[in-house]
Amino acid sequence: MEIKKINVRDAVGTVLAHDITRIIPGKCKGPAFTKGHIVERKDIKKLLEIGKEHLWSIKLSKNEYHENTAAVKFKSFAGENIVCAGPSEGKLTFSAACDGLLTVQRRTVDDINRIKNIVFTTRHSQIPVKKGDVLAGIRIIPLAINAASVRKAVSIRKKTKALRVHPFLKKKIGIIVTGSEVAKGRIKDKFRPIIEKKLKNYGGKLVSSAIITDSRRLIKNKILTMSKSCDIIIITGGMSVDPDDVTRYAIQDAGAKIVSYGAPVLPGNMFLVSYLGDTPILGIPACGLFYKTTVFDLFLPIAMAGLKLTKSDILLRGYGGLCAGCEVCRYPVCPFGKC
């Protein structure tokens, strides 16, 4: 790349080879002049006000891309339900095209960031996002970049899409509340309203519910009945290791395969994930009654997006899986459970 320095007062007629940024603290940051703009006499004062005493004429070699030309080639990094904006100042921005669960291929992000002069920044994987949310940005650092570096980044992307939004599906939900104290009317059920409220965030519809005493047979039978009409079954209570807590045994009796009993997340260590065929059965421990945000909030969005919950998904949440118990809960705008 050949660069020629030009005094801004002598730059009338010069074609800008790159965007020129203007920053007003606390108000805006963006290009005051964009690549390709032809400098006019009236532009000189504005250029001086943003600190540009000189401009630069750039001539690229045949083995180089201009920053914006290179950035355009990274639009293919976007997977399903991702939209791109830019390039501007060598940067592409990726946003959600719909509400859903964001998944990010961490290895792809890391491999791209190992390439000199390319930076790729994303939000955490497996978090719920809203339509229009900014999810990631990729940028060329210098004004020009070696074409081989761009080809390398694109070849990494070809192995897997770096970003994807999985739309939340209108799942039909069944809820089973267990416990003799609730079934016999000694206390009022407070679990169902909590779960219903959380389901609405993801478009879930409650189609069946039941309150059952701590009986393996009755819980098993209700699971089998609900599995005929429900996409997801949520069971509360009876998840501890006490001898009379039989919920997890009833789940097994129904023929479900236990993916994980126990999670490295607080609150929610006694969380259970299982599958009866393709139907996820989520066992929610009693902490769901007391704490506003628990392990359930981490994994419900995954199930609502139709993704399979795996043992690995659960184990990875140990790092960052301790809720700080803030006086004012701001989840999901916090580090809890991010991976």
C-alpha positions in Angstrom: 0.0 0.0 0.0 1.4 3.4 -1.1 0.4 6.4 1.0 0.7 10.1 0.0 0.2 12.9 2.5 -1.9 15.9 1.4 -2.4 19.1 3.4 -6.1 19.4 4.0 -6.2 23.0 2.6 -4.9 21.6 -0.7 -7.2 18.6 -0.7 -10.1 20.1 -2.8 -11.0 17.5 -5.4 -9.4 14.6 -3.5 -11.4 11.4 -3.4 -11.4 10.0 0.1 -10.0 6.5 0.3 -11.6 5.8 3.7 -14.2 7.0 6.1 -13.3 9.9 8.4 -14.8 9.6 11.9 -16.4 12.3 13.9 -17.0 12.0 17.6 -19.2 14.2 19.8 -18.8 12.9 23.4 -22.0 11.4 24.7 -23.9 12.1 21.5 -22.5 10.4 18.4 -19.7 8.5 16.8 -19.7 7.8 13.1 -18.3 8.8 9.7 -18.4 12.6 9.0 -17.2 11.8 5.5 -17.4 8.4 3.8 -15.1 6.6 1.4 -15.5 8.0 -2.1 -16.5 11.5 -1.0 -14.9 14.2 -3.2 -13.6 16.9 -0.9 -15.1 20.4 -1.5 -14.0 23.8 -0.4 -16.8 23.9 2.2 -15.5 20.6 3.8 -12.2 22.1 4.8 -13.5 23.8 8.0 -15.3 20.7 9.1 -12.3 18.5 8.5 -10.1 20.9 10.6 -12.7 20.9 13.4 -12.4 17.1 13.7 -8.6 17.3 13.8 -7.8 16.5 10.2 -4.8 18.7 9.2 -3.9 16.2 6.5 -5.5 13.7 4.2 -4.0 10.6 2.7 -4.0 9.3 -0.9 -3.8 5.5 -0.9 -2.8 3.2 -3.7 -3.4 -0.5 -3.0 -1.4 -3.4 -4.4 -3.1 -6.2 -6.3 -2.8 -8.4 -3.2 -4.7 -6.0 -0.9 -8.3 -5.2 -0.1 -9.6 -1.8 1.1 -11.1 -2.1 4.6 -14.7 -1.8 3.3 -14.1 -4.2 0.4 -12.8 -6.8 2.8 -15.6 -6.3 5.2 -18.2 -7.0 2.6 -16.8 -10.5 2.1 -17.6 -11.2 5.7 -21.4 -11.0 5.2 -21.4 -14.7 4.8 -20.6 -15.1 8.5 -24.2 -14.5 9.2 -26.3 -17.7 9.7 -30.1 -18.0 9.8 -32.1 -15.0 10.9 -29.2 -12.6 11.0 -29.1 -9.4 9.1 -26.0 -7.3 8.2 -25.4 -3.5 8.2 -22.4 -1.8 6.7 -19.7 -1.8 5.9 -18.8 1.5 7.6 -15.3 2.4 8.6 -14.3 -1.2 7.8 -16.9 -2.7 10.1 -19.9 -5.0 9.5 -22.6 -5.2 12.2 -24.8 -8.3 12.6 -28.3 -8.0 14.2 -31.2 -10.4 14.9 -33.9 -10.7 12.3 -36.4 -12.1 14.8 -36.8 -13.0 18.5 -35.0 -16.2 19.3 -32.0 -18.0 20.8 -28.6 -16.8 19.7 -25.9 -19.4 19.2 -22.3 -18.5 18.6 -19.6 -20.9 17.4 -16.9 -19.9 19.9 -14.1 -21.8 18.1 -14.9 -19.9 14.9 -14.7 -16.6 16.6 -11.4 -17.4 18.3 -9.9 -18.7 15.0 -10.8 -15.6 13.2 -9.4 -13.3 15.9 -6.1 -15.1 15.5 -5.8 -13.7 12.0 -3.8 -10.5 12.0 -5.7 -7.2 11.5 -9.2 -8.8 11.8 -11.3 -8.5 15.0 -14.6 -10.3 15.5 -16.7 -9.4 18.6 -20.0 -11.2 19.6 -22.4 -11.5 22.4 -22.5 -14.7 24.5 -23.9 -17.9 23.0 -27.2 -19.4 24.0 -28.9 -16.3 25.2 -32.4 -15.0 24.2 -32.4 -12.0 21.9 -35.0 -9.7 20.5 -35.5 -8.6 16.8 -33.1 -5.8 16.1 -30.7 -6.6 18.9 -27.0 -6.1 17.8 -25.3 -9.5 18.1 -21.8 -9.0 16.7 -19.4 -6.9 14.7 -16.4 -7.7 12.6 -13.8 -5.1 11.6 -10.7 -4.6 9.6 -8.2 -2.7 11.7 -6.0 -1.0 9.1 -7.2 0.8 5.9 -6.1 -2.1 3.8 -5.5 -5.8 4.5 -3.7 -8.6 2.8 -6.1 -10.6 0.6 -4.7 -13.8 1.9 -5.9 -12.9 5.4 -9.4 -12.3 4.1 -9.4 -15.6 2.2 -8.3 -17.4 5.4 -11.1 -15.9 7.5 -13.7 -16.8 4.8 -12.4 -20.4 4.7 -12.8 -20.7 8.4 -16.4 -19.5 8.1 -17.1 -22.1 5.4 -16.8 -24.9 8.0 -19.6 -23.5 10.1 -21.8 -20.4 10.4 -20.4 -18.2 13.2 -23.8 -16.8 14.2 -27.4 -18.0 14.1 -30.7 -17.1 15.7 -33.1 -19.9 16.4 -36.7 -18.6 16.5 -38.7 -19.4 19.5 -41.4 -21.9 18.6 -45.0 -21.8 19.8 -44.5 -24.9 22.0 -47.4 -26.6 23.9 -46.5 -26.9 27.5 -47.6 -29.3 30.3 -46.9 -28.5 33.9 -47.0 -31.1 36.7 -46.8 -29.7 40.3 -45.9 -32.4 42.8 -46.1 -32.5 46.6 -48.7 -33.8 49.0 -48.8 -30.5 50.8 -50.1 -28.8 47.6 -52.2 -31.8 46.3 -54.0 -31.9 49.7 -54.6 -28.2 49.8 -52.5 -27.5 52.8 -50.7 -24.8 50.8 -51.5 -22.9 47.6 -49.6 -23.8 44.4 -47.4 -20.9 43.6 -45.2 -22.7 41.1 -47.5 -22.6 38.1 -48.0 -18.8 37.9 -44.2 -18.4 38.0 -43.6 -20.8 35.2 -46.5 -19.4 33.1 -45.1 -16.0 33.3 -41.7 -17.2 32.0 -43.2 -19.2 29.2 -44.9 -16.1 27.8 -41.5 -14.5 27.1 -40.9 -17.2 24.5 -44.4 -17.7 23.1 -45.2 -20.9 25.0 -48.8 -22.0 25.5 -49.9 -23.9 28.6 -52.2 -26.7 27.4 -52.2 -29.0 30.4 -51.5 -28.9 34.1 -51.9 -31.1 37.2 -51.2 -31.1 40.9 -50.2 -34.6 42.1 -49.1 -36.0 45.5 -45.7 -37.7 45.8 -46.6 -40.9 44.1 -44.3 -42.5 41.5 -47.2 -44.2 39.9 -49.4 -41.1 39.6 -46.6 -38.9 38.4 -45.5 -41.5 35.8 -49.1 -41.9 34.5 -49.5 -38.1 34.2 -46.2 -37.8 32.3 -47.4 -40.4 29.8 -50.7 -38.7 29.4 -49.2 -35.3 28.8 -46.6 -36.6 26.4 -49.4 -37.2 23.9 -50.4 -33.5 23.6 -47.4 -31.5 25.0 -44.1 -30.5 23.3 -42.4 -29.9 26.7 -43.3 -31.2 30.2 -42.2 -29.2 33.2 -42.3 -30.9 36.6 -41.8 -29.0 39.9 -40.9 -30.4 43.3 -39.6 -33.7 44.6 -36.2 -33.2 43.0 -34.0 -33.5 46.1 -32.3 -36.6 47.5 -34.8 -37.1 50.3 -36.3 -40.6 50.3 -39.8 -39.4 49.8 -38.8 -37.2 46.8 -39.8 -39.6 44.0 -40.2 -37.3 41.0 -37.0 -38.3 39.2 -37.8 -42.0 39.7 -41.3 -41.4 38.3 -39.7 -39.8 35.2 -37.5 -42.8 34.7 -40.5 -45.1 35.2 -42.3 -43.3 32.4 -39.4 -44.4 30.1 -37.6 -41.1 29.9 -33.9 -41.0 29.4 -32.1 -38.8 32.0 -29.6 -36.5 30.4 -28.5 -34.9 33.7 -29.7 -34.9 37.3 -27.8 -32.0 38.9 -26.4 -28.9 37.4 -23.3 -26.7 38.3 -25.6 -23.7 38.8 -26.8 -21.8 41.8 -29.6 -21.5 42.4 -30.7 -24.8 40.8 -28.2 -27.6 41.7 -31.0 -30.2 41.6 -32.2 -29.4 38.1 -33.1 -32.4 35.9 -33.1 -32.8 32.2 -34.6 -35.8 30.5 -36.3 -36.9 27.2 -39.2 -39.1 26.6 -38.7 -39.7 22.9 -38.3 -36.2 21.5 -40.2 -34.5 24.4 -38.0 -32.7 26.9 -39.0 -33.2 30.6 -37.5 -30.5 32.8 -37.4 -31.0 36.6 -37.4 -27.8 38.5 -36.1 -27.8 42.1 -37.8 -25.8 44.9 -35.4 -22.9 44.4 -37.7 -21.8 41.6 -40.2 -20.6 44.1 -37.9 -18.4 46.1 -35.4 -16.9 43.6 -36.4 -14.7 40.7 -33.7 -16.2 38.4 -32.5 -19.8 38.5 -31.1 -22.6 36.4 -34.6 -22.8 34.7 -34.1 -19.4 33.1 -30.8 -20.6 31.5 -32.2 -23.7 29.8 -35.9 -22.9 29.1 -35.0 -20.7 26.1 -33.0 -23.6 24.6 -35.9 -25.9 24.8 -38.3 -23.3 23.5 -36.1 -22.8 20.4 -36.4 -26.5 19.7 -32.7 -27.3 20.4 -31.7 -30.5 22.2 -30.3 -30.0 25.7 -27.1 -31.9 26.2 -24.9 -32.8 29.2 -22.3 -30.5 27.7 -24.7 -27.5 27.7 -25.3 -28.1 31.4 -21.7 -28.7 32.5 -20.4 -25.5 30.7 -22.6 -23.3 32.9 -20.5 -24.0 36.0 -18.2 -21.2 34.9 -20.4 -18.1 35.6 -23.2 -20.2 36.9 -23.3 -18.6 40.4 -26.1 -16.0 40.6 -25.0 -12.9 42.6 -28.4 -12.4 44.0 -28.6 -8.7 43.3 -31.1 -6.7 45.2 -32.6 -5.6 41.8 -32.5 -8.5 39.3 -31.5 -7.4 35.8 -31.3 -10.8 34.2 -30.6 -11.5 31.3 -28.5 -8.3 31.3 -26.0 -9.7 33.7 -23.2 -12.4 33.7 -25.3 -15.2 35.2 -24.9 -18.4 33.2 -23.2 -16.8 30.2 -21.0 -19.2 28.2 
